[in-house]
């Protein structure tokens, strides 16, 4: 279901904005006036706050443990801990959402 | 009598839910946080044992304070998990694997005390991030959890300052505890 989450004018380009809609908490990132990314606000590894993370090359880096997830498909692309850490290093995939911008409004398919 | 009518009213949960706290998410974060405190306590025991030699001897006491206070943080917040209707995993292996911070393993070059201090510092910094997040989730909504989390994060910030001073000579602004594991903010 396409849901409006923010106006383009409200968002600073390159900044991460946390959006709370009931029990759904998302982060929205405005790439440019016609493209935005949206993903779960909580890191699937240990629950770090991704709104405080960093985006580079369509990857989000979690501020807690440095895990990186693709914002194209949600898969982990960097796990900074080796096998010594056992099951602790396991992670799920990040929830990513389709977005579209129409007349200055960002919509997310939730 | 239906099952639902047998469930007691829990005002302590109801009010924070109405204030906007996602209780299930908060409980999950608290369990991961207390798991990190307990695993850190365990690993600090090993780290402290390996602070050897003339230089290490002086560091043992500081590591011991941080170690004991991390255990107190576990003790302080764990009852809150149960108050909120959560629980700890019944298998300690599962508990350790869900910890919010990585294992503070003994470094290979442990004979250099600085390598141990780096592990200690990293663990404290992780804990600061975790409990700060809990404070953010609860401020103005859940005074009890906020109170406990801010007490913990206050001590974790002190620990970070101690280790920064020892590693980098940056004044910590703190003097020693009055006795090992004093926990000025977390003692019950």
Contacts between the chains, C-beta under 8 A, distances in Angstrom:
chain1	res1	chain2	res2	distance
A	23	B	22	6.2
A	25	B	22	8.0
A	42	B	25	7.5
A	46	B	32	5.9
A	46	B	98	7.5
A	46	B	99	7.7
A	46	B	100	5.1
A	47	B	28	6.6
A	47	B	29	5.6
A	47	B	32	6.0
A	47	B	100	6.9
A	48	B	129	7.5
A	48	B	133	7.6
A	49	B	133	5.6
A	49	B	136	7.6
A	63	B	129	6.7
A	64	B	100	7.3
A	64	B	126	7.0
A	64	B	129	5.6
A	64	B	130	7.4
A	65	B	102	6.7
A	65	B	126	7.8
A	81	B	102	6.1
A	84	B	103	7.9
A	84	B	105	6.8
A	85	B	102	6.0
A	85	B	103	6.0
A	86	B	97	6.9
A	87	B	97	4.3
A	88	B	96	7.2
A	88	B	97	5.0
A	88	B	98	7.9
A	88	B	99	6.7
A	88	B	102	6.5
A	88	B	103	6.6
A	90	B	97	7.7
